């Protein structure tokens, strides 16, 4: 096992030692998520529209099933492989679902069915309606707007422009790299990431818990 996976496994073990919903577990989960995002080891599929939906579902799945099986049949099992492989397996099928859905939408637009009486039939009407995707990202965007003043008051010392509202939007929603953020703000990466982990992620986790996405 390489150094990265060893580090992640150690954090997983530490996270799962704490009760569900506890601040200690949330901090460990946020740390794991940050390291995984930073590693660039998750699947990327730039040709799939709505790809953020797949990542959104994957992170929710991660938080709900890492230590206990909440929505999955079984929780993560280190004996079956590393966390990255576990997440990529889930992410692959979510990307595949979205790709298939987009394909069906294109077919519906350009190749309508005509019934016996000449009426146009939407092919999607023949397919069972899948569960609606989680609205988490939309809710986070709305939260960033409604709580702008509060979130902007929490900022790096002497840098009101580098605040939680801006960093959550650019880092979490837009997935801007730390390198690019550092260049944009002229602030060292360690300073940005430490502030993000200690000040911004706890606020985001609190919001997700309030909305029912985390226990």
N, C-alpha and C positions, 0 to 999 in steps of 0.2 A: 504494500500500500504506500502511495507516495505521500509526501509531507502535507499537501493540501488536504487530501482525503482523511489523513490521520487527524489533522486539526479540526475538520468538520465533524468527524465522528466523536471526538472529545467534547465538542460543544453540544452535540446531540445528546450525549450521555448526561452532561451537566443540565441541559434544558429539561430532560425527562425526569430528573430527580426532584424537580419542583412541581407543585400542584398545578393543575389546569387553571388558567385564568390568573395565575399569580404574576406579579410584576417581574419576579426573577425569571420565570420561564419566558415571558414576553421579551425581556432584554436579550436572552440567549437566542430566541428565534429571530429577532431583528438582526443580531450579529451574524447568524448563519446566513440569512437572506442577503445581507450586505456582501459577505464574502463570496457567495455563489454568484451574485450579480457581477461583482468585480472580476471574477475568474474568467468570465466569457465562455464557460463550458456548457451553458444551456443551449439547446437547439435554437437556431435562428432560421427564420423562413421569411425573407423579405418580400416574396411574391404572393403572400397570402394576406388579403385585406383583413382588417379587424384582428390582426395578430395580437394586439394588446388584450383582447378578450381571453385568448388562450392562456396568456401569462397570468392574468387576473385569476382565472379558475385554478391554475397550477399553484399559485401562492396560497390561495384559500385551502386547497387540498392539502398542501404541505402543513399548514398550521393546524388543521383539523385531524390529521392522521399520522403525524410524525411519531408521537408517543403513544397515542391510543387510537383505535379505529373508530372514528366518528361517522364518516360518510363512506369509508372504504370497508371491504370485507376484513382486511387485516391491516395493522399499522406497519410502519416501515420496519424492515428486518435487516440489520447489518450483515447477517449471514448470507443474504441473497444478493448483496452488492452495495456499492457506495450510494450515498444520497443523490448525487448527480444522476446516476443511472436510473434510480427510482423516479426522480422527477422528470427526466427526459422521456421515460416510458409513458408517463401520464401526459406530458406535454405533447408528445408525438400524436396521440389519439385526439387530443383537443384540436391541434392544427389540422388533422385529417378531417375532423367533423366540420370545421369551418370551411375548409377547402371544398368539401362535398356540398355543403350548404350553398356556397357561392356558385358552384357549378349548376346546381338545381335552379338557382335564381336566374342564371343566364339562360338556361334552357326554357324557363318559364317565359322570359321576355321575348326570345327569338323563335321558339318553336312551340307555339300554342297548340293544344289538342282541339280537334273539332268533333263534337258529338254527333250522334245519329240524326239529330234534328237541326244540325248546322250551328249549334251554339258552341262558343269558344269555352274550353275547359282549362282552368289553370292547373297544371300538373301538381303544383304544391298542395292543391286542395285534396289530392289523393293520398297525401303523405300525412301520417299522424303528426300533430303539432308537438315539437320537442319543448322541453321546459325552457322558459325564457332565460337568457344569460343573466348572471348576477349583475346588478346595476352598481356594483361597488365603485368602479372608476368614475361613473357619472356623479355618484353621491360625493365622492372625494372632491371632484371639481367644484360642485356646488358649495361644499363646505369651505373650500379655499376662498370662494367669493364672499360668502356670508360672514366668514370669520377673518376677513382680510386684516382689519385693524388689530385684532388680538394677536394674530400670527406674526404680523410685521413688527409688533413691539418686542418680540423675542428674536434678538439678533446678536451677531458677533460684536464684541466690544468695539465701539467707535466705528462700526460699519452697519448702519441701519439698512443699507441696501442688501446686505447678506443676511436674510432673515428666514424664518421657518416657512412662511408662505411661498417665497420664491424657491427655496431649496426643495420643498416637498413637490412643488409643481414640476420643476426642471429635473430633479433627480428621480423621483418615484414615478411620476406620470409620463414624462418625456424621455426618461432614461438617459439623460445627458451624462457623459462620462465625467469622472472626477477630474481628469486631466483638462477637459474643456472648461469645466466650471472654474477650475483653478486659474486658467488663463483668462477667462472672462472677468473674474472678480479681482485677480491679482492677489489671491490668498492661497497659501500653501495647502496642498491636499490634506495633510494630517489635521490641520486646523479646521478645514471644512467638514471632513468626515467625522471628527470628534464632536463637533457642534451638532451635526446632523443626528448622530447616534444618541447623544445625551439629551438634546433639547427637542428635536423635530420628530424623531420616530416615536417617542413615548406619546406625544400628542396625537399622532396618526393612529397608533395602536388604541389609544383611548377612544378615538372617534369610531374606529372599526368595531370595537367592543360595544359601544353604545348603539351602533346600528345592527348589532347581532351577528357580525361576521366572525368574531372571536369570543371565546368564553372567558 
